[in-house]
């Protein structure tokens, strides 16, 4: 999958653009006078990330 998009293509395929930013990294959308960079920022750690670290979790929601 490419990480370069023309604006009209990105507008027509917005879901694919967002999915690509999430799975393949930053996507560049070219416009007539510049470019946009679309990135995905994960707000919560996934289970794979949580279980890959040893020890107790910081900022967890458990009251022990």
Secondary structure, DSSP 8 states (H G I E B T S, - for coil): --SEEEHHHHHHTHHHHHHHHHHH--EEEEETTEEEEE----SS--HHHHHHS-S--TT-S---
